[in-house]
Amino acid sequence: MIAAITLSACGDNGPSVRAFDVAPYVHKGHVANCDAFKAQADAQAVLRADALDPNELDRDGDGIACPSLPKPTDKKPVHRDFMTDKDGAPVVAPAKPPPK
């Protein structure tokens, strides 16, 4: 009976969590592109750590980094509350109209 309780308790742990070190990719400017990552979830972790996306991992601005990379994936979008230009790069300061 004790063995059954122990086994069922171990069975509810769920999937293992992959650890990915984002430190080499964040707050350093453009240091990598999608080709630098083995899995989409790794690129997504970098985008989550720095939503300004200096590495341009989310070129279309939909909050999903490098969607064509293989599994494991993390397709939960990162909220990016800023404007992007036509190629998806962040626009830090909106363009001002010329003075009249």
N, CA, C and O atoms as a GROMACS GRO file, in nm:
protein
  400
    1MET      N    1   0.082  -0.119   0.000
    1MET     CA    2   0.000   0.000   0.000
    1MET      C    3   0.086   0.125   0.000
    1MET      O    4   0.056   0.219  -0.074
    2ILE      N    5   0.191   0.130   0.079
    2ILE     CA    6   0.278   0.247   0.082
    2ILE      C    7   0.346   0.268  -0.053
    2ILE      O    8   0.360   0.381  -0.098
    3ALA      N    9   0.387   0.160  -0.118
    3ALA     CA   10   0.450   0.170  -0.249
    3ALA      C   11   0.356   0.232  -0.351
    3ALA      O   12   0.400   0.312  -0.434
    4ALA      N   13   0.229   0.198  -0.347
    4ALA     CA   14   0.132   0.253  -0.440
    4ALA      C   15   0.116   0.402  -0.419
    4ALA      O   16   0.104   0.478  -0.516
    5ILE      N   17   0.114   0.445  -0.294
    5ILE     CA   18   0.102   0.588  -0.264
    5ILE      C   19   0.226   0.662  -0.314
    5ILE      O   20   0.215   0.770  -0.372
    6THR      N   21   0.340   0.605  -0.292
    6THR     CA   22   0.464   0.667  -0.338
    6THR      C   23   0.468   0.677  -0.489
    6THR      O   24   0.508   0.780  -0.544
    7LEU      N   25   0.428   0.572  -0.558
    7LEU     CA   26   0.429   0.573  -0.705
    7LEU      C   27   0.330   0.676  -0.761
    7LEU      O   28   0.361   0.746  -0.856
    8SER      N   29   0.210   0.683  -0.701
    8SER     CA   30   0.113   0.779  -0.753
    8SER      C   31   0.159   0.922  -0.726
    8SER      O   32   0.133   1.011  -0.806
    9ALA      N   33   0.226   0.944  -0.615
    9ALA     CA   34   0.276   1.078  -0.586
    9ALA      C   35   0.385   1.115  -0.686
    9ALA      O   36   0.392   1.230  -0.728
   10CYS      N   37   0.468   1.021  -0.723
   10CYS     CA   38   0.573   1.049  -0.822
   10CYS      C   39   0.514   1.067  -0.960
   10CYS      O   40   0.569   1.142  -1.041
   11GLY      N   41   0.403   1.000  -0.988
   11GLY     CA   42   0.343   1.007  -1.120
   11GLY      C   43   0.279   1.142  -1.149
   11GLY      O   44   0.253   1.171  -1.266
   12ASP      N   45   0.252   1.224  -1.050
   12ASP     CA   46   0.185   1.353  -1.071
   12ASP      C   47   0.282   1.469  -1.088
   12ASP      O   48   0.240   1.584  -1.088
   13ASN      N   49   0.409   1.441  -1.102
   13ASN     CA   50   0.507   1.549  -1.113
   13ASN      C   51   0.498   1.623  -1.244
   13ASN      O   52   0.549   1.735  -1.254
   14GLY      N   53   0.435   1.567  -1.344
   14GLY     CA   54   0.422   1.634  -1.474
   14GLY      C   55   0.551   1.627  -1.553
   14GLY      O   56   0.647   1.563  -1.510
   15PRO      N   57   0.553   1.693  -1.667
   15PRO     CA   58   0.673   1.688  -1.751
   15PRO      C   59   0.789   1.763  -1.687
   15PRO      O   60   0.770   1.859  -1.613
   16SER      N   61   0.909   1.717  -1.719
   16SER     CA   62   1.026   1.786  -1.664
   16SER      C   63   1.041   1.922  -1.731
   16SER      O   64   1.006   1.940  -1.848
   17VAL      N   65   1.094   2.016  -1.657
   17VAL     CA   66   1.113   2.151  -1.707
   17VAL      C   67   1.256   2.164  -1.759
   17VAL      O   68   1.352   2.132  -1.689
   18ARG      N   69   1.268   2.210  -1.883
   18ARG     CA   70   1.401   2.231  -1.941
   18ARG      C   71   1.454   2.365  -1.892
   18ARG      O   72   1.381   2.464  -1.888
   19ALA      N   73   1.578   2.368  -1.857
   19ALA     CA   74   1.642   2.493  -1.817
   19ALA      C   75   1.726   2.543  -1.934
   19ALA      O   76   1.802   2.467  -1.995
   20PHE      N   77   1.712   2.670  -1.966
   20PHE     CA   78   1.791   2.731  -2.073
   20PHE      C   79   1.847   2.861  -2.019
   20PHE      O   80   1.772   2.944  -1.968
   21ASP      N   81   1.976   2.879  -2.029
   21ASP     CA   82   2.043   2.999  -1.979
   21ASP      C   83   2.031   3.111  -2.082
   21ASP      O   84   2.093   3.105  -2.188
   22VAL      N   85   1.952   3.213  -2.050
   22VAL     CA   86   1.931   3.324  -2.143
   22VAL      C   87   2.037   3.433  -2.129
   22VAL      O   88   2.045   3.522  -2.213
   23ALA      N   89   2.119   3.426  -2.024
   23ALA     CA   90   2.216   3.532  -1.994
   23ALA      C   91   2.306   3.570  -2.112
   23ALA      O   92   2.330   3.689  -2.131
   24PRO      N   93   2.356   3.476  -2.192
   24PRO     CA   94   2.443   3.518  -2.303
   24PRO      C   95   2.371   3.597  -2.414
   24PRO      O   96   2.436   3.653  -2.501
   25TYR      N   97   2.237   3.600  -2.411
   25TYR     CA   98   2.160   3.658  -2.520
   25TYR      C   99   2.086   3.787  -2.485
   25TYR      O  100   2.039   3.856  -2.575
   26VAL      N  101   2.073   3.820  -2.357
   26VAL     CA  102   1.992   3.936  -2.320
   26VAL      C  103   2.078   4.052  -2.270
   26VAL      O  104   2.183   4.033  -2.210
   27HIS      N  105   2.029   4.172  -2.297
   27HIS     CA  106   2.092   4.298  -2.256
   27HIS      C  107   2.234   4.313  -2.310
   27HIS      O  108   2.319   4.372  -2.245
   28LYS      N  109   2.257   4.259  -2.427
   28LYS     CA  110   2.388   4.270  -2.492
   28LYS      C  111   2.375   4.320  -2.636
   28LYS      O  112   2.472   4.316  -2.712
   29GLY      N  113   2.256   4.367  -2.673
   29GLY     CA  114   2.234   4.408  -2.811
   29GLY      C  115   2.210   4.287  -2.899
   29GLY      O  116   2.170   4.181  -2.850
   30HIS      N  117   2.232   4.302  -3.028
   30HIS     CA  118   2.209   4.192  -3.123
   30HIS      C  119   2.329   4.098  -3.120
   30HIS      O  120   2.435   4.130  -3.176
   31VAL      N  121   2.313   3.982  -3.056
   31VAL     CA  122   2.422   3.886  -3.044
   31VAL      C  123   2.388   3.751  -3.107
   31VAL      O  124   2.476   3.666  -3.120
   32ALA      N  125   2.263   3.729  -3.147
   32ALA     CA  126   2.224   3.600  -3.202
   32ALA      C  127   2.102   3.618  -3.292
   32ALA      O  128   2.031   3.718  -3.282
   33ASN      N  129   2.080   3.520  -3.378
   33ASN     CA  130   1.956   3.514  -3.455
   33ASN      C  131   1.897   3.375  -3.436
   33ASN      O  132   1.948   3.297  -3.356
   34CYS      N  133   1.791   3.344  -3.507
   34CYS     CA  134   1.722   3.216  -3.486
   34CYS      C  135   1.814   3.096  -3.509
   34CYS      O  136   1.796   2.992  -3.445
   35ASP      N  137   1.911   3.109  -3.596
   35ASP     CA  138   2.003   2.997  -3.623
   35ASP      C  139   2.087   2.959  -3.502
   35ASP      O  140   2.146   2.850  -3.500
   36ALA      N  141   2.095   3.044  -3.403
   36ALA     CA  142   2.177   3.017  -3.285
   36ALA      C  143   2.109   2.922  -3.186
   36ALA      O  144   2.173   2.876  -3.091
   37PHE      N  145   1.981   2.891  -3.208
   37PHE     CA  146   1.905   2.811  -3.113
   37PHE      C  147   1.870   2.675  -3.172
   37PHE      O  148   1.841   2.663  -3.291
   38LYS      N  149   1.873   2.573  -3.086
   38LYS     CA  150   1.838   2.437  -3.129
   38LYS      C  151   1.688   2.413  -3.124
   38LYS      O  152   1.636   2.328  -3.196
   39ALA      N  153   1.616   2.488  -3.038
   39ALA     CA  154   1.473   2.467  -3.020
   39ALA      C  155   1.402   2.601  -3.011
   39ALA      O  156   1.458   2.700  -2.966
   40GLN      N  157   1.276   2.602  -3.054
   40GLN     CA  158   1.196   2.723  -3.051
   40GLN      C  159   1.178   2.771  -2.908
   40GLN      O  160   1.179   2.892  -2.884
   41ALA      N  161   1.161   2.680  -2.813
   41ALA     CA  162   1.140   2.720  -2.673
   41ALA      C  163   1.260   2.798  -2.618
   41ALA      O  164   1.242   2.885  -2.534
   42ASP      N  165   1.380   2.766  -2.664
   42ASP     CA  166   1.499   2.839  -2.619
   42ASP      C  167   1.496   2.983  -2.669
   42ASP      O  168   1.524   3.076  -2.594
   43ALA      N  169   1.461   3.001  -2.795
   43ALA     CA  170   1.449   3.136  -2.851
   43ALA      C  171   1.337   3.213  -2.781
   43ALA      O  172   1.350   3.333  -2.757
   44GLN      N  173   1.227   3.145  -2.750
   44GLN     CA  174   1.115   3.210  -2.681
   44GLN      C  175   1.157   3.254  -2.542
   44GLN      O  176   1.114   3.360  -2.495
   45ALA      N  177   1.241   3.176  -2.475
   45ALA     CA  178   1.290   3.214  -2.342
   45ALA      C  179   1.371   3.342  -2.349
   45ALA      O  180   1.362   3.426  -2.260
   46VAL      N  181   1.449   3.358  -2.454
   46VAL     CA  182   1.528   3.481  -2.472
   46VAL      C  183   1.434   3.598  -2.499
   46VAL      O  184   1.455   3.707  -2.445
   47LEU      N  185   1.333   3.578  -2.582
   47LEU     CA  186   1.236   3.685  -2.608
   47LEU      C  187   1.162   3.723  -2.481
   47LEU      O  188   1.138   3.841  -2.457
   48ARG      N  189   1.126   3.626  -2.398
   48ARG     CA  190   1.060   3.655  -2.270
   48ARG      C  191   1.150   3.738  -2.178
   48ARG      O  192   1.103   3.826  -2.106
   49ALA      N  193   1.279   3.710  -2.181
   49ALA     CA  194   1.373   3.781  -2.094
   49ALA      C  195   1.397   3.924  -2.140
   49ALA      O  196   1.432   4.010  -2.058
   50ASP      N  197   1.379   3.952  -2.269
   50ASP     CA  198   1.399   4.087  -2.323
   50ASP      C  199   1.302   4.109  -2.439
   50ASP      O  200   1.335   4.084  -2.555
   51ALA      N  201   1.182   4.157  -2.406
   51ALA     CA  202   1.076   4.174  -2.505
   51ALA      C  203   1.107   4.283  -2.608
   51ALA      O  204   1.038   4.291  -2.710
   52LEU      N  205   1.209   4.366  -2.585
   52LEU     CA  206   1.247   4.462  -2.689
   52LEU      C  207   1.310   4.393  -2.808
   52LEU      O  208   1.317   4.450  -2.916
   53ASP      N  209   1.354   4.270  -2.790
   53ASP     CA  210   1.401   4.181  -2.896
   53ASP      C  211   1.514   4.239  -2.982
   53ASP      O  212   1.498   4.249  -3.103
   54PRO      N  213   1.626   4.277  -2.921
   54PRO     CA  214   1.737   4.327  -3.002
   54PRO      C  215   1.796   4.219  -3.094
   54PRO      O  216   1.866   4.251  -3.190
   55ASN      N  217   1.768   4.092  -3.065
   55ASN     CA  218   1.817   3.983  -3.148
   55ASN      C  219   1.726   3.955  -3.267
   55ASN      O  220   1.758   3.871  -3.352
   56GLU      N  221   1.614   4.025  -3.274
   56GLU     CA  222   1.518   4.012  -3.385
   56GLU      C  223   1.469   3.868  -3.401
   56GLU      O  224   1.465   3.815  -3.512
   57LEU      N  225   1.433   3.807  -3.289
   57LEU     CA  226   1.381   3.670  -3.292
   57LEU      C  227   1.233   3.667  -3.327
   57LEU      O  228   1.182   3.564  -3.369
   58ASP      N  229   1.164   3.779  -3.309
   58ASP     CA  230   1.021   3.791  -3.340
   58ASP      C  231   1.004   3.896  -3.449
   58ASP      O  232   0.958   4.007  -3.423
   59ARG      N  233   1.042   3.861  -3.569
   59ARG     CA  234   1.045   3.959  -3.678
   59ARG      C  235   0.907   4.010  -3.718
   59ARG      O  236   0.896   4.122  -3.768
   60ASP      N  237   0.802   3.931  -3.698
   60ASP     CA  238   0.670   3.978  -3.737
   60ASP      C  239   0.593   4.043  -3.622
   60ASP      O  240   0.480   4.089  -3.641
   61GLY      N  241   0.652   4.047  -3.502
   61GLY     CA  242   0.592   4.116  -3.389
   61GLY      C  243   0.472   4.047  -3.327
   61GLY      O  244   0.394   4.111  -3.256
   62ASP      N  245   0.455   3.916  -3.351
   62ASP     CA  246   0.340   3.845  -3.295
   62ASP      C  247   0.365   3.786  -3.157
   62ASP      O  248   0.276   3.723  -3.100
   63GLY      N  249   0.485   3.806  -3.101
   63GLY     CA  250   0.516   3.756  -2.968
   63GLY      C  251   0.570   3.614  -2.967
   63GLY      O  252   0.595   3.560  -2.859
   64ILE      N  253   0.589   3.553  -3.084
   64ILE     CA  254   0.642   3.418  -3.095
   64ILE      C  255   0.779   3.426  -3.160
   64ILE      O  256   0.792   3.475  -3.272
   65ALA      N  257   0.881   3.378  -3.091
   65ALA     CA  258   1.018   3.380  -3.143
   65ALA      C  259   1.044   3.259  -3.232
   65ALA      O  260   1.009   3.147  -3.196
   66CYS      N  261   1.104   3.282  -3.345
   66CYS     CA  262   1.155   3.176  -3.433
   66CYS      C  263   1.058   3.059  -3.448
   66CYS      O  264   1.091   2.947  -3.409
   67PRO      N  265   0.938   3.082  -3.502
   67PRO     CA  266   0.836   2.977  -3.504
   67PRO      C  267   0.873   2.854  -3.587
   67PRO      O  268   0.811   2.749  -3.570
   68SER      N  269   0.970   2.864  -3.675
   68SER     CA  270   1.005   2.749  -3.759
   68SER      C  271   1.108   2.655  -3.695
   68SER      O  272   1.140   2.551  -3.752
   69LEU      N  273   1.160   2.692  -3.577
   69LEU     CA  274   1.256   2.604  -3.509
   69LEU      C  275   1.186   2.479  -3.456
   69LEU      O  276   1.065   2.480  -3.432
   70PRO      N  277   1.262   2.369  -3.438
   70PRO     CA  278   1.202   2.244  -3.392
   70PRO      C  279   1.162   2.246  -3.245
   70PRO      O  280   1.190   2.341  -3.172
   71LYS      N  281   1.094   2.137  -3.205
   71LYS     CA  282   1.050   2.119  -3.066
   71LYS      C  283   1.169   2.099  -2.976
   71LYS      O  284   1.276   2.058  -3.022
   72PRO      N  285   1.153   2.127  -2.848
   72PRO     CA  286   1.031   2.168  -2.781
   72PRO      C  287   0.996   2.313  -2.815
   72PRO      O  288   1.083   2.395  -2.845
   73THR      N  289   0.867   2.341  -2.809
   73THR     CA  290   0.819   2.474  -2.843
   73THR      C  291   0.750   2.540  -2.724
   73THR      O  292   0.706   2.473  -2.630
   74ASP      N  293   0.743   2.671  -2.731
   74ASP     CA  294   0.669   2.753  -2.635
   74ASP      C  295   0.599   2.857  -2.720
   74ASP      O  296   0.658   2.959  -2.757
   75LYS      N  297   0.475   2.832  -2.751
   75LYS     CA  298   0.400   2.921  -2.842
   75LYS      C  299   0.310   3.019  -2.768
   75LYS      O  300   0.221   3.078  -2.828
   76LYS      N  301   0.334   3.038  -2.637
   76LYS     CA  302   0.259   3.140  -2.564
   76LYS      C  303   0.322   3.274  -2.597
   76LYS      O  304   0.439   3.297  -2.564
   77PRO      N  305   0.246   3.364  -2.661
   77PRO     CA  306   0.305   3.491  -2.706
   77PRO      C  307   0.356   3.577  -2.591
   77PRO      O  308   0.300   3.580  -2.482
   78VAL      N  309   0.464   3.648  -2.619
   78VAL     CA  310   0.519   3.747  -2.527
   78VAL      C  311   0.450   3.879  -2.560
   78VAL      O  312   0.446   3.921  -2.675
   79HIS      N  313   0.397   3.944  -2.457
   79HIS     CA  314   0.332   4.075  -2.478
   79HIS      C  315   0.438   4.178  -2.512
   79HIS      O  316   0.534   4.198  -2.437
   80ARG      N  317   0.418   4.244  -2.624
   80ARG     CA  318   0.514   4.345  -2.669
   80ARG      C  319   0.436   4.473  -2.690
   80ARG      O  320   0.376   4.492  -2.797
   81ASP      N  321   0.435   4.561  -2.592
   81ASP     CA  322   0.354   4.682  -2.594
   81ASP      C  323   0.433   4.801  -2.647
   81ASP      O  324   0.462   4.897  -2.575
   82PHE      N  325   0.468   4.792  -2.774
   82PHE     CA  326   0.536   4.902  -2.840
   82PHE      C  327   0.515   4.886  -2.989
   82PHE      O  328   0.473   4.780  -3.036
   83MET      N  329   0.544   4.988  -3.062
   83MET     CA  330   0.525   4.983  -3.207
   83MET      C  331   0.644   4.913  -3.272
   83MET      O  332   0.755   4.913  -3.218
   84THR      N  333   0.619   4.854  -3.388
   84THR     CA  334   0.726   4.795  -3.467
   84THR      C  335   0.724   4.856  -3.606
   84THR      O  336   0.619   4.899  -3.654
   85ASP      N  337   0.841   4.860  -3.671
   85ASP     CA  338   0.843   4.908  -3.808
   85ASP      C  339   0.802   4.795  -3.901
   85ASP      O  340   0.763   4.688  -3.854
   86LYS      N  341   0.809   4.818  -4.030
   86LYS     CA  342   0.755   4.721  -4.126
   86LYS      C  343   0.823   4.584  -4.122
   86LYS      O  344   0.762   4.486  -4.164
   87ASP      N  345   0.946   4.575  -4.072
   87ASP     CA  346   1.011   4.443  -4.065
   87ASP      C  347   1.004   4.382  -3.925
   87ASP      O  348   1.068   4.281  -3.899
   88GLY      N  349   0.926   4.444  -3.834
   88GLY     CA  350   0.907   4.388  -3.701
   88GLY      C  351   1.002   4.439  -3.596
   88GLY      O  352   0.988   4.403  -3.479
   89ALA      N  353   1.098   4.522  -3.633
   89ALA     CA  354   1.192   4.576  -3.535
   89ALA      C  355   1.121   4.680  -3.449
   89ALA      O  356   1.037   4.755  -3.500
   90PRO      N  357   1.152   4.687  -3.319
   90PRO     CA  358   1.085   4.783  -3.232
   90PRO      C  359   1.118   4.927  -3.267
   90PRO      O  360   1.232   4.960  -3.302
   91VAL      N  361   1.018   5.010  -3.258
   91VAL     CA  362   1.036   5.154  -3.275
   91VAL      C  363   1.028   5.213  -3.136
   91VAL      O  364   0.922   5.215  -3.074
   92VAL      N  365   1.141   5.260  -3.086
   92VAL     CA  366   1.147   5.310  -2.950
   92VAL      C  367   1.076   5.445  -2.939
   92VAL      O  368   1.000   5.466  -2.844
   93ALA      N  369   1.100   5.536  -3.033
   93ALA     CA  370   1.035   5.666  -3.032
   93ALA      C  371   0.956   5.682  -3.162
   93ALA      O  372   1.013   5.672  -3.271
   94PRO      N  373   0.826   5.708  -3.152
   94PRO     CA  374   0.747   5.725  -3.274
   94PRO      C  375   0.800   5.843  -3.357
   94PRO      O  376   0.849   5.942  -3.302
   95ALA      N  377   0.788   5.830  -3.487
   95ALA     CA  378   0.830   5.938  -3.577
   95ALA      C  379   0.739   6.059  -3.556
   95ALA      O  380   0.617   6.046  -3.546
   96LYS      N  381   0.800   6.175  -3.550
   96LYS     CA  382   0.722   6.299  -3.533
   96LYS      C  383   0.700   6.361  -3.670
   96LYS      O  384   0.787   6.356  -3.757
   97PRO      N  385   0.582   6.419  -3.689
   97PRO     CA  386   0.559   6.486  -3.817
   97PRO      C  387   0.650   6.606  -3.832
   97PRO      O  388   0.686   6.670  -3.733
   98PRO      N  389   0.688   6.638  -3.954
   98PRO     CA  390   0.775   6.754  -3.974
   98PRO      C  391   0.705   6.882  -3.933
   98PRO      O  392   0.583   6.892  -3.948
   99PRO      N  393   0.779   6.982  -3.881
   99PRO     CA  394   0.716   7.109  -3.843
   99PRO      C  395   0.661   7.180  -3.964
   99PRO      O  396   0.715   7.168  -4.074
  100LYS      N  397   0.554   7.255  -3.944
  100LYS     CA  398   0.490   7.329  -4.055
  100LYS      C  399   0.550   7.464  -4.072
  100LYS      O  400   0.508   7.539  -4.161
   0.00000   0.00000   0.00000
